Amino acid sequence: MTAVALTILMVMGGGVANIFRGEGIGAEEMAKVFAFLTPVAVTLILPVAALFSATITYGRASADNEVLAARAAGINVHRLLLSAGLLGVFVTLFTLVSWNFMIPGLSAAIEQITRKDLPAIVLYQFQKAKPLAFGKYRIMANGFEKLDPAQMIAALASQPAANSLSIASNESDAVPGSDAPIPIQPHHTYLRLIGVSFLEIEDQEVMRYGTADDTIIDFDPGTAESPSPKITVDLQGVRTFDATRRQYYELRHQILGPIEIALPIKRKTKFEDLLTLLKFMEKPIVIPELQDRLWGLAREMMTLFLAQDIDAALSAGKPFTLVGSEKSKFSMELTAGTWRINPDDGRPEVKQVKLIEQAGKDRRILRADEAVIELKSSFKRDRPLVIVTLNGNVEIQDDPPTPGGRIVRRPKETLTPVEYMDQPGLAARWASFKLEDMLEPDAGIGLPGRQAKLHEKIYKRMQEYQSEIRGEIHFRMSYSFSAIAIVLLGAVLGIIVRNGQVLTAFGISCVPMAFVVIASIIGRNLADRPQYGWLSILVMWSSTAFMFGAVWFFATKVLRR
């Protein structure tokens, strides 16, 4: 059995090694991963090893007439099966603990290894001359080096400010996109890039692009409260063009992120521990895969809230107002001849538009055939930007008109974006909105077509996840409890088939075991489809019941007392 286990490890290890090598994970980390995989192989092979052990032991005892001697002495033969039953109980308990706690813990340890080696993975991407893809950002560099936090702080203290790396060692949080550095954290790792160019892409459109003299990438491996690894990119000496605002910037720092990044080895539902699976069943909102989908729906709901506020203001005969931050002293007042909320996607449709723009002391009046009001992502997903674009016969005039001033006519005009959360009404709507409410089956009733379809997809995916989790729990339980029957069946068949036919007994006992394995796999796969959820549970537990039935039949009908 040791040879079989080592063979499995060697075969699995070769494939896993190629995967890790392709992701840039080093040899030392791969050795740790293989050490963690050893208990997994033991868990998988232990029921077979126990079956073989019981069959050999009781078969040899039967061949030496020890069972016959016990029967002649008046000892109930079934009492001899107690040790086999205890072995089966041990295998069951070990398998239960392993599936539900040990293997998930090892999976977390393997994931932690990849977290610590994130800079090496990034370096490997550069060595392959591939751009770094972090969410919607693409980054290329001419050179790179790995930095140690302690060495960086010492270097900053000894170098002149003009030549030092622009990272602060204070505890204040930098504002994303601001002209301020990111703080140094002792448990983080850092990577320095030289000669950087970058793109920001959204909906297959380039939103921003530019270059940077130096760049520091801050790798946050995550914590127990926030397990997802994140990176923060500090672009230094930045020259960038914002295609949305059509403005050129020069900044000492530009902060991108924090951005959650995908690991090369990502934990799946089947590698979560039992307590986490039960938590997922009770509160689907905490399922990581669902959270990402819910944020997509949340953005669509933000768009709907915006359209509803526009409709409410204009229907009341009042202008719809958008304001900038308190420091910007910027505002817009919009009125329209006709407007509506599109029933298909929940977006506002505003025509015959008049807009008054106030920027400090400057004031403009703009008129256009229509206004497109939409949301664009910012550096924080819960703080999108509201962008107003005027289309068709746009007329722009100062207010009051300046001497010699004229009306400027354009086919299109995009106004200064404002933050969604800077609007009091929209911020209040969002504060009262709960994402978990969108997991209710009737939450999509009354929503526009786009939002209703997204809700339907999310609710369907939630059912799939819950069915998958339910199937995983029952798969572990049914397979583990079948170990008792498997070991007892091997012992009984070892007694029945004697005179050197132990291997035959082992082979015969492997047939029902194979049935259990196949039935468990079929049941587990059926659980991925919610419509077959309860059927999958029936299949898995029926195979376990069949094994205990086989033990009862051979022990009582074939093996006599």
Secondary structure, DSSP 8 states (H G I E B T S, - for coil): -HHHHHHHHHHHHHHHHHHHHHHT--HHHHHHHHHHHHHHHHHHHHHHHHHHHHHHHHHHHHHTTHHHHHHHTT--GGGGGHHHHHHHHHHHHHHHHIIIIIHHHHHHHHHHHHHHTHHHHHHHHHHTT--EEETTEEEEEEEEEEE-HHHHHHHHHHS-TTTS---B-SS----TTSSS--B--TT-EEEEEEEEEEEEEETTEEEEEEEEEEEEEEEE---SSS-S-EEEEEEEEEEEEETTTTEEEEEEEEEEEEEE---SS---GGGS-HHHHHHHHH-GGG-HHHHHHHHHHHHHHHHHHHHHHHHHHHHTT--EEEE--TTTTEEEEEEEEEEEE-TTT--EEEEEEEEEEEETTEEEEEEEEEEEEEEE--SSTTS-EEEEEEEEEEEEEESS--TT---EEEEEEE---EEGGGSHHHHHHHHH--GGGGGSTTTTTTS-HHHHHHHHHHHHHHHHHHHHHHHHHHHHHHHHHHHHHHHHHHHHHHHHS-SS-HHHHHHHHHHHHHHHHHHHHHHHHHTTSGGGHHHHHHHHHHHHHHHHHHHHHIIIIIS--
